[in-house]
């Protein structure tokens, strides 16, 4: 259906921004380069735990082989939510192609690693009485730790991933997305995007990436983008924001 780049590993993305950071970059253009310049000081236990849980889903490790009860609960809920989404899209009986942890690129500018991607073809009538064989895609992103995230309809990471699907599968007519949060209620939210909308959003994201990777990108302090920024102790905008809050 398209020309996926399955050869480049996450390590090979080099200095290119990732879809997982598009939300932060959209709020602070300086976020990307700041995290390349300054090392991260702080614990990584949560990130490491998230990696373990994502690995279980990539490998589809049988539940009875997952010893830790919270990890097993997480895997069980992730898989149930995924099947509910697939059932809603009538995919349980369809012939589809599934990729897990696939990295897609927008040229060499930026990339994203998708937890789950499923593509298929289906005959659709778009109101003119002429059935056409049409291509579709469904992607899911797992949030395997406790915490709040923007739901699927307003989640910029999911939007960026959908844009990458459209770039690499240009014949796809519609991209369906799901944000799966096994420790939240509801445990998943969904959205869908037309090809035309995603091409427009792709241009917007590329503009953001160009600014973020250019000379002297602007800096804007804020709670969500600063939370995981390694430059926080050195950022003058953060200091100014703190002064405003305590004044």
Biotite code that builds the C-alpha atoms (Angstrom):
import biotite.structure as struc

atoms = struc.array([
    struc.Atom([0.000, 0.000, 0.000], chain_id="A", res_id=1, res_name="UNK", atom_name="CA", element="C"),
    struc.Atom([2.931, 2.343, 0.428], chain_id="A", res_id=2, res_name="UNK", atom_name="CA", element="C"),
    struc.Atom([6.651, 2.708, 0.938], chain_id="A", res_id=3, res_name="UNK", atom_name="CA", element="C"),
    struc.Atom([7.217, 2.252, 4.650], chain_id="A", res_id=4, res_name="UNK", atom_name="CA", element="C"),
    struc.Atom([10.775, 2.719, 5.865], chain_id="A", res_id=5, res_name="UNK", atom_name="CA", element="C"),
    struc.Atom([11.211, -0.319, 8.087], chain_id="A", res_id=6, res_name="UNK", atom_name="CA", element="C"),
    struc.Atom([14.997, -0.206, 7.968], chain_id="A", res_id=7, res_name="UNK", atom_name="CA", element="C"),
    struc.Atom([15.759, 2.774, 10.195], chain_id="A", res_id=8, res_name="UNK", atom_name="CA", element="C"),
    struc.Atom([15.797, 2.044, 13.920], chain_id="A", res_id=9, res_name="UNK", atom_name="CA", element="C"),
    struc.Atom([14.955, 4.695, 16.533], chain_id="A", res_id=10, res_name="UNK", atom_name="CA", element="C"),
    struc.Atom([18.685, 5.233, 16.985], chain_id="A", res_id=11, res_name="UNK", atom_name="CA", element="C"),
    struc.Atom([19.031, 6.065, 13.291], chain_id="A", res_id=12, res_name="UNK", atom_name="CA", element="C"),
    struc.Atom([16.612, 8.979, 13.458], chain_id="A", res_id=13, res_name="UNK", atom_name="CA", element="C"),
    struc.Atom([19.558, 11.122, 14.554], chain_id="A", res_id=14, res_name="UNK", atom_name="CA", element="C"),
    struc.Atom([18.604, 14.737, 15.206], chain_id="A", res_id=15, res_name="UNK", atom_name="CA", element="C"),
    struc.Atom([15.211, 14.506, 13.519], chain_id="A", res_id=16, res_name="UNK", atom_name="CA", element="C"),
    struc.Atom([12.190, 15.303, 15.736], chain_id="A", res_id=17, res_name="UNK", atom_name="CA", element="C"),
    struc.Atom([9.780, 12.543, 16.692], chain_id="A", res_id=18, res_name="UNK", atom_name="CA", element="C"),
    struc.Atom([5.982, 12.533, 16.470], chain_id="A", res_id=19, res_name="UNK", atom_name="CA", element="C"),
    struc.Atom([5.866, 11.887, 20.216], chain_id="A", res_id=20, res_name="UNK", atom_name="CA", element="C"),
    struc.Atom([7.387, 15.343, 20.764], chain_id="A", res_id=21, res_name="UNK", atom_name="CA", element="C"),
    struc.Atom([5.293, 17.307, 18.242], chain_id="A", res_id=22, res_name="UNK", atom_name="CA", element="C"),
    struc.Atom([2.919, 18.501, 20.966], chain_id="A", res_id=23, res_name="UNK", atom_name="CA", element="C"),
    struc.Atom([5.800, 19.938, 23.020], chain_id="A", res_id=24, res_name="UNK", atom_name="CA", element="C"),
    struc.Atom([7.480, 21.446, 19.944], chain_id="A", res_id=25, res_name="UNK", atom_name="CA", element="C"),
    struc.Atom([4.218, 23.073, 18.854], chain_id="A", res_id=26, res_name="UNK", atom_name="CA", element="C"),
    struc.Atom([4.123, 24.898, 22.197], chain_id="A", res_id=27, res_name="UNK", atom_name="CA", element="C"),
    struc.Atom([7.851, 25.665, 22.418], chain_id="A", res_id=28, res_name="UNK", atom_name="CA", element="C"),
    struc.Atom([9.929, 25.640, 19.235], chain_id="A", res_id=29, res_name="UNK", atom_name="CA", element="C"),
    struc.Atom([13.092, 25.546, 21.336], chain_id="A", res_id=30, res_name="UNK", atom_name="CA", element="C"),
    struc.Atom([12.137, 22.242, 23.007], chain_id="A", res_id=31, res_name="UNK", atom_name="CA", element="C"),
    struc.Atom([13.758, 20.026, 20.381], chain_id="A", res_id=32, res_name="UNK", atom_name="CA", element="C"),
    struc.Atom([17.221, 21.570, 20.299], chain_id="A", res_id=33, res_name="UNK", atom_name="CA", element="C"),
    struc.Atom([17.242, 22.188, 24.057], chain_id="A", res_id=34, res_name="UNK", atom_name="CA", element="C"),
    struc.Atom([16.896, 18.464, 24.688], chain_id="A", res_id=35, res_name="UNK", atom_name="CA", element="C"),
    struc.Atom([19.782, 17.759, 22.336], chain_id="A", res_id=36, res_name="UNK", atom_name="CA", element="C"),
    struc.Atom([22.074, 20.238, 24.091], chain_id="A", res_id=37, res_name="UNK", atom_name="CA", element="C"),
    struc.Atom([21.355, 19.475, 27.741], chain_id="A", res_id=38, res_name="UNK", atom_name="CA", element="C"),
    struc.Atom([21.452, 16.009, 29.345], chain_id="A", res_id=39, res_name="UNK", atom_name="CA", element="C"),
    struc.Atom([18.469, 14.780, 31.330], chain_id="A", res_id=40, res_name="UNK", atom_name="CA", element="C"),
    struc.Atom([18.876, 14.801, 35.105], chain_id="A", res_id=41, res_name="UNK", atom_name="CA", element="C"),
    struc.Atom([16.274, 12.767, 36.916], chain_id="A", res_id=42, res_name="UNK", atom_name="CA", element="C"),
    struc.Atom([14.848, 9.307, 37.314], chain_id="A", res_id=43, res_name="UNK", atom_name="CA", element="C"),
    struc.Atom([14.031, 7.090, 34.342], chain_id="A", res_id=44, res_name="UNK", atom_name="CA", element="C"),
    struc.Atom([12.195, 4.339, 36.186], chain_id="A", res_id=45, res_name="UNK", atom_name="CA", element="C"),
    struc.Atom([8.808, 5.249, 34.703], chain_id="A", res_id=46, res_name="UNK", atom_name="CA", element="C"),
    struc.Atom([10.196, 5.402, 31.159], chain_id="A", res_id=47, res_name="UNK", atom_name="CA", element="C"),
    struc.Atom([11.904, 2.032, 31.610], chain_id="A", res_id=48, res_name="UNK", atom_name="CA", element="C"),
    struc.Atom([8.684, 0.501, 32.928], chain_id="A", res_id=49, res_name="UNK", atom_name="CA", element="C"),
    struc.Atom([6.801, 1.878, 29.931], chain_id="A", res_id=50, res_name="UNK", atom_name="CA", element="C"),
    struc.Atom([9.351, 0.297, 27.611], chain_id="A", res_id=51, res_name="UNK", atom_name="CA", element="C"),
    struc.Atom([8.822, -3.098, 29.246], chain_id="A", res_id=52, res_name="UNK", atom_name="CA", element="C"),
    struc.Atom([5.054, -2.841, 28.854], chain_id="A", res_id=53, res_name="UNK", atom_name="CA", element="C"),
    struc.Atom([5.305, -1.764, 25.226], chain_id="A", res_id=54, res_name="UNK", atom_name="CA", element="C"),
    struc.Atom([7.626, -4.703, 24.571], chain_id="A", res_id=55, res_name="UNK", atom_name="CA", element="C"),
    struc.Atom([4.953, -7.086, 25.847], chain_id="A", res_id=56, res_name="UNK", atom_name="CA", element="C"),
    struc.Atom([2.536, -5.660, 23.274], chain_id="A", res_id=57, res_name="UNK", atom_name="CA", element="C"),
    struc.Atom([5.055, -5.713, 20.448], chain_id="A", res_id=58, res_name="UNK", atom_name="CA", element="C"),
    struc.Atom([5.861, -9.362, 21.182], chain_id="A", res_id=59, res_name="UNK", atom_name="CA", element="C"),
    struc.Atom([2.267, -10.220, 22.151], chain_id="A", res_id=60, res_name="UNK", atom_name="CA", element="C"),
    struc.Atom([3.641, -11.999, 25.184], chain_id="A", res_id=61, res_name="UNK", atom_name="CA", element="C"),
    struc.Atom([1.047, -14.478, 26.529], chain_id="A", res_id=62, res_name="UNK", atom_name="CA", element="C"),
    struc.Atom([-0.653, -13.096, 29.629], chain_id="A", res_id=63, res_name="UNK", atom_name="CA", element="C"),
    struc.Atom([0.266, -16.109, 31.757], chain_id="A", res_id=64, res_name="UNK", atom_name="CA", element="C"),
    struc.Atom([3.937, -15.381, 31.064], chain_id="A", res_id=65, res_name="UNK", atom_name="CA", element="C"),
    struc.Atom([3.687, -11.828, 32.460], chain_id="A", res_id=66, res_name="UNK", atom_name="CA", element="C"),
    struc.Atom([4.493, -12.287, 36.143], chain_id="A", res_id=67, res_name="UNK", atom_name="CA", element="C"),
    struc.Atom([3.923, -8.773, 37.508], chain_id="A", res_id=68, res_name="UNK", atom_name="CA", element="C"),
    struc.Atom([0.161, -8.327, 38.183], chain_id="A", res_id=69, res_name="UNK", atom_name="CA", element="C"),
    struc.Atom([0.009, -4.659, 37.134], chain_id="A", res_id=70, res_name="UNK", atom_name="CA", element="C"),
    struc.Atom([1.920, -5.360, 33.925], chain_id="A", res_id=71, res_name="UNK", atom_name="CA", element="C"),
    struc.Atom([-0.417, -8.283, 33.210], chain_id="A", res_id=72, res_name="UNK", atom_name="CA", element="C"),
    struc.Atom([-3.477, -6.097, 33.904], chain_id="A", res_id=73, res_name="UNK", atom_name="CA", element="C"),
    struc.Atom([-2.072, -3.443, 31.557], chain_id="A", res_id=74, res_name="UNK", atom_name="CA", element="C"),
    struc.Atom([-1.493, -5.952, 28.760], chain_id="A", res_id=75, res_name="UNK", atom_name="CA", element="C"),
    struc.Atom([-4.948, -7.487, 29.169], chain_id="A", res_id=76, res_name="UNK", atom_name="CA", element="C"),
    struc.Atom([-6.694, -4.102, 29.030], chain_id="A", res_id=77, res_name="UNK", atom_name="CA", element="C"),
    struc.Atom([-4.599, -2.940, 26.053], chain_id="A", res_id=78, res_name="UNK", atom_name="CA", element="C"),
    struc.Atom([-5.514, -6.044, 24.077], chain_id="A", res_id=79, res_name="UNK", atom_name="CA", element="C"),
    struc.Atom([-9.201, -5.856, 24.949], chain_id="A", res_id=80, res_name="UNK", atom_name="CA", element="C"),
    struc.Atom([-9.366, -2.192, 23.939], chain_id="A", res_id=81, res_name="UNK", atom_name="CA", element="C"),
    struc.Atom([-7.583, -2.940, 20.676], chain_id="A", res_id=82, res_name="UNK", atom_name="CA", element="C"),
    struc.Atom([-10.004, -5.747, 19.839], chain_id="A", res_id=83, res_name="UNK", atom_name="CA", element="C"),
    struc.Atom([-13.005, -3.533, 20.643], chain_id="A", res_id=84, res_name="UNK", atom_name="CA", element="C"),
    struc.Atom([-11.669, -0.911, 18.247], chain_id="A", res_id=85, res_name="UNK", atom_name="CA", element="C"),
    struc.Atom([-11.018, -3.502, 15.557], chain_id="A", res_id=86, res_name="UNK", atom_name="CA", element="C"),
    struc.Atom([-14.503, -4.908, 16.036], chain_id="A", res_id=87, res_name="UNK", atom_name="CA", element="C"),
    struc.Atom([-16.006, -1.437, 15.588], chain_id="A", res_id=88, res_name="UNK", atom_name="CA", element="C"),
    struc.Atom([-14.127, -1.165, 12.292], chain_id="A", res_id=89, res_name="UNK", atom_name="CA", element="C"),
    struc.Atom([-15.217, -4.674, 11.178], chain_id="A", res_id=90, res_name="UNK", atom_name="CA", element="C"),
    struc.Atom([-11.613, -5.835, 11.049], chain_id="A", res_id=91, res_name="UNK", atom_name="CA", element="C"),
    struc.Atom([-11.903, -9.079, 12.999], chain_id="A", res_id=92, res_name="UNK", atom_name="CA", element="C"),
    struc.Atom([-12.881, -11.052, 9.915], chain_id="A", res_id=93, res_name="UNK", atom_name="CA", element="C"),
    struc.Atom([-11.150, -8.937, 7.254], chain_id="A", res_id=94, res_name="UNK", atom_name="CA", element="C"),
    struc.Atom([-7.827, -9.646, 5.599], chain_id="A", res_id=95, res_name="UNK", atom_name="CA", element="C"),
    struc.Atom([-5.502, -6.932, 6.878], chain_id="A", res_id=96, res_name="UNK", atom_name="CA", element="C"),
    struc.Atom([-1.799, -6.175, 7.289], chain_id="A", res_id=97, res_name="UNK", atom_name="CA", element="C"),
    struc.Atom([-0.546, -5.509, 10.820], chain_id="A", res_id=98, res_name="UNK", atom_name="CA", element="C"),
    struc.Atom([2.725, -3.831, 11.812], chain_id="A", res_id=99, res_name="UNK", atom_name="CA", element="C"),
    struc.Atom([3.903, -3.202, 15.367], chain_id="A", res_id=100, res_name="UNK", atom_name="CA", element="C"),
    struc.Atom([6.490, -0.617, 16.419], chain_id="A", res_id=101, res_name="UNK", atom_name="CA", element="C"),
    struc.Atom([6.996, 0.498, 12.817], chain_id="A", res_id=102, res_name="UNK", atom_name="CA", element="C"),
    struc.Atom([8.862, 3.761, 12.231], chain_id="A", res_id=103, res_name="UNK", atom_name="CA", element="C"),
    struc.Atom([7.558, 6.002, 9.440], chain_id="A", res_id=104, res_name="UNK", atom_name="CA", element="C"),
    struc.Atom([9.283, 9.087, 8.047], chain_id="A", res_id=105, res_name="UNK", atom_name="CA", element="C"),
    struc.Atom([8.295, 12.373, 6.444], chain_id="A", res_id=106, res_name="UNK", atom_name="CA", element="C"),
    struc.Atom([11.241, 12.576, 4.070], chain_id="A", res_id=107, res_name="UNK", atom_name="CA", element="C"),
    struc.Atom([14.233, 13.010, 6.390], chain_id="A", res_id=108, res_name="UNK", atom_name="CA", element="C"),
    struc.Atom([12.614, 15.787, 8.444], chain_id="A", res_id=109, res_name="UNK", atom_name="CA", element="C"),
    struc.Atom([10.815, 13.921, 11.205], chain_id="A", res_id=110, res_name="UNK", atom_name="CA", element="C"),
    struc.Atom([9.497, 10.489, 12.060], chain_id="A", res_id=111, res_name="UNK", atom_name="CA", element="C"),
    struc.Atom([7.262, 8.544, 14.390], chain_id="A", res_id=112, res_name="UNK", atom_name="CA", element="C"),
    struc.Atom([7.232, 5.040, 15.797], chain_id="A", res_id=113, res_name="UNK", atom_name="CA", element="C"),
    struc.Atom([3.716, 3.597, 15.799], chain_id="A", res_id=114, res_name="UNK", atom_name="CA", element="C"),
    struc.Atom([2.746, 1.087, 18.472], chain_id="A", res_id=115, res_name="UNK", atom_name="CA", element="C"),
    struc.Atom([0.194, -0.550, 16.176], chain_id="A", res_id=116, res_name="UNK", atom_name="CA", element="C"),
    struc.Atom([-0.671, -0.040, 12.508], chain_id="A", res_id=117, res_name="UNK", atom_name="CA", element="C"),
    struc.Atom([-3.233, -1.973, 10.492], chain_id="A", res_id=118, res_name="UNK", atom_name="CA", element="C"),
    struc.Atom([-4.001, -1.406, 6.808], chain_id="A", res_id=119, res_name="UNK", atom_name="CA", element="C"),
    struc.Atom([-6.659, -2.925, 4.580], chain_id="A", res_id=120, res_name="UNK", atom_name="CA", element="C"),
    struc.Atom([-8.745, -2.494, 1.440], chain_id="A", res_id=121, res_name="UNK", atom_name="CA", element="C"),
    struc.Atom([-12.530, -2.386, 1.323], chain_id="A", res_id=122, res_name="UNK", atom_name="CA", element="C"),
    struc.Atom([-15.163, -1.687, -1.320], chain_id="A", res_id=123, res_name="UNK", atom_name="CA", element="C"),
    struc.Atom([-17.048, 1.529, -0.551], chain_id="A", res_id=124, res_name="UNK", atom_name="CA", element="C"),
    struc.Atom([-19.803, 3.515, -2.241], chain_id="A", res_id=125, res_name="UNK", atom_name="CA", element="C"),
    struc.Atom([-19.252, 7.248, -1.728], chain_id="A", res_id=126, res_name="UNK", atom_name="CA", element="C"),
    struc.Atom([-22.796, 8.230, -2.649], chain_id="A", res_id=127, res_name="UNK", atom_name="CA", element="C"),
    struc.Atom([-22.601, 8.059, -6.431], chain_id="A", res_id=128, res_name="UNK", atom_name="CA", element="C"),
    struc.Atom([-23.706, 4.428, -6.686], chain_id="A", res_id=129, res_name="UNK", atom_name="CA", element="C"),
    struc.Atom([-20.287, 3.276, -7.916], chain_id="A", res_id=130, res_name="UNK", atom_name="CA", element="C"),
    struc.Atom([-18.508, 0.828, -5.539], chain_id="A", res_id=131, res_name="UNK", atom_name="CA", element="C"),
    struc.Atom([-14.766, 1.458, -5.374], chain_id="A", res_id=132, res_name="UNK", atom_name="CA", element="C"),
    struc.Atom([-11.934, -0.513, -3.803], chain_id="A", res_id=133, res_name="UNK", atom_name="CA", element="C"),
    struc.Atom([-10.582, 1.894, -1.191], chain_id="A", res_id=134, res_name="UNK", atom_name="CA", element="C"),
    struc.Atom([-7.635, 1.696, 1.204], chain_id="A", res_id=135, res_name="UNK", atom_name="CA", element="C"),
    struc.Atom([-7.838, 2.461, 4.928], chain_id="A", res_id=136, res_name="UNK", atom_name="CA", element="C"),
    struc.Atom([-5.570, 2.476, 7.959], chain_id="A", res_id=137, res_name="UNK", atom_name="CA", element="C"),
    struc.Atom([-5.990, 2.158, 11.718], chain_id="A", res_id=138, res_name="UNK", atom_name="CA", element="C"),
    struc.Atom([-3.325, 3.089, 14.242], chain_id="A", res_id=139, res_name="UNK", atom_name="CA", element="C"),
    struc.Atom([-3.299, 2.771, 18.008], chain_id="A", res_id=140, res_name="UNK", atom_name="CA", element="C"),
    struc.Atom([-1.044, 4.329, 20.614], chain_id="A", res_id=141, res_name="UNK", atom_name="CA", element="C"),
    struc.Atom([-0.701, 2.752, 24.057], chain_id="A", res_id=142, res_name="UNK", atom_name="CA", element="C"),
    struc.Atom([-0.233, 4.879, 27.180], chain_id="A", res_id=143, res_name="UNK", atom_name="CA", element="C"),
    struc.Atom([0.815, 2.090, 29.516], chain_id="A", res_id=144, res_name="UNK", atom_name="CA", element="C"),
    struc.Atom([1.540, 4.203, 32.613], chain_id="A", res_id=145, res_name="UNK", atom_name="CA", element="C"),
    struc.Atom([-0.864, 6.038, 34.881], chain_id="A", res_id=146, res_name="UNK", atom_name="CA", element="C"),
    struc.Atom([-1.450, 9.662, 33.951], chain_id="A", res_id=147, res_name="UNK", atom_name="CA", element="C"),
    struc.Atom([-3.688, 11.933, 31.927], chain_id="A", res_id=148, res_name="UNK", atom_name="CA", element="C"),
    struc.Atom([-3.324, 12.460, 28.198], chain_id="A", res_id=149, res_name="UNK", atom_name="CA", element="C"),
    struc.Atom([-5.253, 14.448, 25.621], chain_id="A", res_id=150, res_name="UNK", atom_name="CA", element="C"),
    struc.Atom([-8.023, 12.236, 24.158], chain_id="A", res_id=151, res_name="UNK", atom_name="CA", element="C"),
    struc.Atom([-7.706, 11.018, 20.595], chain_id="A", res_id=152, res_name="UNK", atom_name="CA", element="C"),
    struc.Atom([-9.660, 13.839, 18.859], chain_id="A", res_id=153, res_name="UNK", atom_name="CA", element="C"),
    struc.Atom([-7.230, 16.491, 20.170], chain_id="A", res_id=154, res_name="UNK", atom_name="CA", element="C"),
    struc.Atom([-4.074, 14.418, 20.653], chain_id="A", res_id=155, res_name="UNK", atom_name="CA", element="C"),
    struc.Atom([-1.265, 15.915, 18.553], chain_id="A", res_id=156, res_name="UNK", atom_name="CA", element="C"),
    struc.Atom([0.931, 12.830, 18.762], chain_id="A", res_id=157, res_name="UNK", atom_name="CA", element="C"),
    struc.Atom([-1.834, 10.720, 17.233], chain_id="A", res_id=158, res_name="UNK", atom_name="CA", element="C"),
    struc.Atom([-2.461, 13.372, 14.591], chain_id="A", res_id=159, res_name="UNK", atom_name="CA", element="C"),
    struc.Atom([1.230, 13.412, 13.690], chain_id="A", res_id=160, res_name="UNK", atom_name="CA", element="C"),
    struc.Atom([1.274, 9.622, 13.442], chain_id="A", res_id=161, res_name="UNK", atom_name="CA", element="C"),
    struc.Atom([-1.796, 9.708, 11.187], chain_id="A", res_id=162, res_name="UNK", atom_name="CA", element="C"),
    struc.Atom([-0.038, 12.280, 8.995], chain_id="A", res_id=163, res_name="UNK", atom_name="CA", element="C"),
    struc.Atom([2.927, 9.917, 8.659], chain_id="A", res_id=164, res_name="UNK", atom_name="CA", element="C"),
    struc.Atom([0.602, 7.092, 7.636], chain_id="A", res_id=165, res_name="UNK", atom_name="CA", element="C"),
    struc.Atom([-0.872, 9.294, 4.913], chain_id="A", res_id=166, res_name="UNK", atom_name="CA", element="C"),
    struc.Atom([2.618, 10.281, 3.728], chain_id="A", res_id=167, res_name="UNK", atom_name="CA", element="C"),
    struc.Atom([3.794, 6.668, 3.484], chain_id="A", res_id=168, res_name="UNK", atom_name="CA", element="C"),
    struc.Atom([0.492, 5.192, 2.270], chain_id="A", res_id=169, res_name="UNK", atom_name="CA", element="C"),
    struc.Atom([-0.703, 7.899, -0.170], chain_id="A", res_id=170, res_name="UNK", atom_name="CA", element="C"),
    struc.Atom([-3.597, 5.771, -1.467], chain_id="A", res_id=171, res_name="UNK", atom_name="CA", element="C"),
    struc.Atom([-5.236, 5.572, 1.962], chain_id="A", res_id=172, res_name="UNK", atom_name="CA", element="C"),
    struc.Atom([-8.586, 7.372, 2.010], chain_id="A", res_id=173, res_name="UNK", atom_name="CA", element="C"),
    struc.Atom([-9.198, 7.486, 5.772], chain_id="A", res_id=174, res_name="UNK", atom_name="CA", element="C"),
    struc.Atom([-7.038, 6.974, 8.870], chain_id="A", res_id=175, res_name="UNK", atom_name="CA", element="C"),
    struc.Atom([-8.690, 5.826, 12.095], chain_id="A", res_id=176, res_name="UNK", atom_name="CA", element="C"),
    struc.Atom([-6.810, 6.389, 15.358], chain_id="A", res_id=177, res_name="UNK", atom_name="CA", element="C"),
    struc.Atom([-7.179, 5.194, 18.949], chain_id="A", res_id=178, res_name="UNK", atom_name="CA", element="C"),
    struc.Atom([-5.530, 6.282, 22.171], chain_id="A", res_id=179, res_name="UNK", atom_name="CA", element="C"),
    struc.Atom([-5.497, 3.321, 24.555], chain_id="A", res_id=180, res_name="UNK", atom_name="CA", element="C"),
    struc.Atom([-5.143, 4.099, 28.274], chain_id="A", res_id=181, res_name="UNK", atom_name="CA", element="C"),
    struc.Atom([-5.575, 0.884, 30.282], chain_id="A", res_id=182, res_name="UNK", atom_name="CA", element="C"),
    struc.Atom([-5.630, 2.667, 33.652], chain_id="A", res_id=183, res_name="UNK", atom_name="CA", element="C"),
    struc.Atom([-8.199, 5.311, 32.681], chain_id="A", res_id=184, res_name="UNK", atom_name="CA", element="C"),
    struc.Atom([-11.954, 5.358, 32.182], chain_id="A", res_id=185, res_name="UNK", atom_name="CA", element="C"),
    struc.Atom([-12.728, 5.155, 29.323], chain_id="A", res_id=186, res_name="UNK", atom_name="CA", element="C"),
    struc.Atom([-9.773, 2.975, 28.423], chain_id="A", res_id=187, res_name="UNK", atom_name="CA", element="C"),
    struc.Atom([-9.729, 4.216, 24.838], chain_id="A", res_id=188, res_name="UNK", atom_name="CA", element="C"),
    struc.Atom([-10.797, 7.195, 22.743], chain_id="A", res_id=189, res_name="UNK", atom_name="CA", element="C"),
    struc.Atom([-10.975, 7.366, 18.961], chain_id="A", res_id=190, res_name="UNK", atom_name="CA", element="C"),
    struc.Atom([-10.954, 9.757, 16.028], chain_id="A", res_id=191, res_name="UNK", atom_name="CA", element="C"),
    struc.Atom([-10.700, 9.582, 12.250], chain_id="A", res_id=192, res_name="UNK", atom_name="CA", element="C"),
    struc.Atom([-9.096, 11.785, 9.617], chain_id="A", res_id=193, res_name="UNK", atom_name="CA", element="C"),
    struc.Atom([-9.621, 12.164, 5.882], chain_id="A", res_id=194, res_name="UNK", atom_name="CA", element="C"),
    struc.Atom([-6.667, 12.181, 3.523], chain_id="A", res_id=195, res_name="UNK", atom_name="CA", element="C"),
    struc.Atom([-7.240, 15.824, 2.594], chain_id="A", res_id=196, res_name="UNK", atom_name="CA", element="C"),
    struc.Atom([-7.213, 16.949, 6.219], chain_id="A", res_id=197, res_name="UNK", atom_name="CA", element="C"),
    struc.Atom([-4.019, 15.013, 6.935], chain_id="A", res_id=198, res_name="UNK", atom_name="CA", element="C"),
    struc.Atom([-2.123, 16.479, 3.989], chain_id="A", res_id=199, res_name="UNK", atom_name="CA", element="C"),
    struc.Atom([-2.935, 19.947, 5.296], chain_id="A", res_id=200, res_name="UNK", atom_name="CA", element="C"),
    struc.Atom([-1.864, 19.028, 8.832], chain_id="A", res_id=201, res_name="UNK", atom_name="CA", element="C"),
    struc.Atom([1.333, 17.568, 7.379], chain_id="A", res_id=202, res_name="UNK", atom_name="CA", element="C"),
    struc.Atom([2.284, 20.944, 5.931], chain_id="A", res_id=203, res_name="UNK", atom_name="CA", element="C"),
    struc.Atom([1.556, 22.549, 9.310], chain_id="A", res_id=204, res_name="UNK", atom_name="CA", element="C"),
    struc.Atom([3.723, 20.050, 11.208], chain_id="A", res_id=205, res_name="UNK", atom_name="CA", element="C"),
    struc.Atom([6.564, 20.420, 8.716], chain_id="A", res_id=206, res_name="UNK", atom_name="CA", element="C"),
    struc.Atom([6.453, 24.176, 9.273], chain_id="A", res_id=207, res_name="UNK", atom_name="CA", element="C"),
    struc.Atom([6.769, 23.608, 13.022], chain_id="A", res_id=208, res_name="UNK", atom_name="CA", element="C"),
    struc.Atom([9.665, 21.188, 12.496], chain_id="A", res_id=209, res_name="UNK", atom_name="CA", element="C"),
    struc.Atom([11.448, 23.666, 10.216], chain_id="A", res_id=210, res_name="UNK", atom_name="CA", element="C"),
    struc.Atom([11.240, 26.322, 12.925], chain_id="A", res_id=211, res_name="UNK", atom_name="CA", element="C"),
    struc.Atom([12.316, 23.894, 15.650], chain_id="A", res_id=212, res_name="UNK", atom_name="CA", element="C"),
    struc.Atom([15.359, 22.714, 13.717], chain_id="A", res_id=213, res_name="UNK", atom_name="CA", element="C"),
    struc.Atom([16.329, 26.155, 12.377], chain_id="A", res_id=214, res_name="UNK", atom_name="CA", element="C"),
    struc.Atom([18.527, 28.832, 13.921], chain_id="A", res_id=215, res_name="UNK", atom_name="CA", element="C"),
    struc.Atom([17.515, 30.295, 17.289], chain_id="A", res_id=216, res_name="UNK", atom_name="CA", element="C"),
    struc.Atom([14.065, 28.714, 17.664], chain_id="A", res_id=217, res_name="UNK", atom_name="CA", element="C"),
    struc.Atom([11.749, 30.625, 19.978], chain_id="A", res_id=218, res_name="UNK", atom_name="CA", element="C"),
    struc.Atom([11.221, 29.448, 23.565], chain_id="A", res_id=219, res_name="UNK", atom_name="CA", element="C"),
    struc.Atom([7.898, 29.452, 25.394], chain_id="A", res_id=220, res_name="UNK", atom_name="CA", element="C"),
    struc.Atom([7.529, 28.207, 28.962], chain_id="A", res_id=221, res_name="UNK", atom_name="CA", element="C"),
    struc.Atom([4.503, 26.155, 29.948], chain_id="A", res_id=222, res_name="UNK", atom_name="CA", element="C"),
    struc.Atom([3.639, 23.184, 32.174], chain_id="A", res_id=223, res_name="UNK", atom_name="CA", element="C"),
    struc.Atom([3.219, 20.502, 29.516], chain_id="A", res_id=224, res_name="UNK", atom_name="CA", element="C"),
    struc.Atom([6.258, 21.278, 27.349], chain_id="A", res_id=225, res_name="UNK", atom_name="CA", element="C"),
    struc.Atom([8.549, 22.011, 30.294], chain_id="A", res_id=226, res_name="UNK", atom_name="CA", element="C"),
    struc.Atom([7.635, 18.826, 32.180], chain_id="A", res_id=227, res_name="UNK", atom_name="CA", element="C"),
    struc.Atom([10.086, 16.632, 30.288], chain_id="A", res_id=228, res_name="UNK", atom_name="CA", element="C"),
    struc.Atom([12.501, 19.285, 29.018], chain_id="A", res_id=229, res_name="UNK", atom_name="CA", element="C"),
    struc.Atom([16.096, 18.814, 30.141], chain_id="A", res_id=230, res_name="UNK", atom_name="CA", element="C"),
    struc.Atom([16.816, 22.545, 29.683], chain_id="A", res_id=231, res_name="UNK", atom_name="CA", element="C"),
    struc.Atom([14.417, 23.691, 32.425], chain_id="A", res_id=232, res_name="UNK", atom_name="CA", element="C"),
    struc.Atom([17.183, 24.571, 34.949], chain_id="A", res_id=233, res_name="UNK", atom_name="CA", element="C"),
    struc.Atom([18.898, 26.783, 32.362], chain_id="A", res_id=234, res_name="UNK", atom_name="CA", element="C"),
    struc.Atom([15.951, 28.341, 30.499], chain_id="A", res_id=235, res_name="UNK", atom_name="CA", element="C"),
    struc.Atom([15.419, 32.103, 30.980], chain_id="A", res_id=236, res_name="UNK", atom_name="CA", element="C"),
    struc.Atom([11.760, 31.791, 29.946], chain_id="A", res_id=237, res_name="UNK", atom_name="CA", element="C"),
    struc.Atom([11.190, 29.307, 32.776], chain_id="A", res_id=238, res_name="UNK", atom_name="CA", element="C"),
    struc.Atom([12.798, 31.675, 35.266], chain_id="A", res_id=239, res_name="UNK", atom_name="CA", element="C"),
    struc.Atom([10.619, 34.535, 34.018], chain_id="A", res_id=240, res_name="UNK", atom_name="CA", element="C"),
    struc.Atom([7.505, 32.377, 34.279], chain_id="A", res_id=241, res_name="UNK", atom_name="CA", element="C"),
    struc.Atom([8.367, 31.452, 37.864], chain_id="A", res_id=242, res_name="UNK", atom_name="CA", element="C"),
    struc.Atom([8.892, 35.125, 38.726], chain_id="A", res_id=243, res_name="UNK", atom_name="CA", element="C"),
    struc.Atom([5.459, 35.914, 37.288], chain_id="A", res_id=244, res_name="UNK", atom_name="CA", element="C"),
    struc.Atom([3.825, 33.170, 39.341], chain_id="A", res_id=245, res_name="UNK", atom_name="CA", element="C"),
    struc.Atom([5.403, 34.172, 42.642], chain_id="A", res_id=246, res_name="UNK", atom_name="CA", element="C"),
    struc.Atom([5.136, 37.940, 42.163], chain_id="A", res_id=247, res_name="UNK", atom_name="CA", element="C"),
])
